[in-house]
Amino acid sequence: MEELEIIEENDDEEDTAQNDDSKGVANAPPLGDRTNSQNQTHSFDTATILIGLQILPGVEQTRQVLITTGIKGAPPIISSTSLDEIAQCPPVAQALEQLKQALPKMAEVAAIREIASSAARQVANAKTTKAKVPPPDLPTSNTTIN
């Protein structure tokens, strides 16, 4: 598996604490206390891990797959592999096969929704079209200018 990019996040909390201290805020927890609590909430065993797969267009088994892993609120780690490699995992292979079977129906439903959405926009546009109203007949003025 080829690793593409690891995005590192700046420690904004440390910068905020320094700014708060410079303003005289005395109730900010010491840096050591914050680091310990962050380690507890961002432990691999206790955090919810997010994994994303994006299969790019190409020839069947040589298609490139982007893999993102991370936690909520943090930039992901991005790597790459081939479709052939991830398809060797039975749950992934099964999910891809289910998608192949369902894709025609999904495309049909999407097309129907697009037609309905387009029709609804046309109806809304027709309702908002303003009718042209001729200006009212105003009485003529009796005064003359010399």
Secondary structure as UniProt FT lines:
FT   STRAND          2..6
FT   HELIX           12..22
FT   TURN            23..24
FT   HELIX           31..41
FT   TURN            44..46
FT   STRAND          50..55
FT   HELIX           60..62
FT   STRAND          64..70
FT   TURN            72..73
FT   STRAND          77..82
FT   HELIX           83..86
FT   TURN            87..88
FT   HELIX           90..128
//
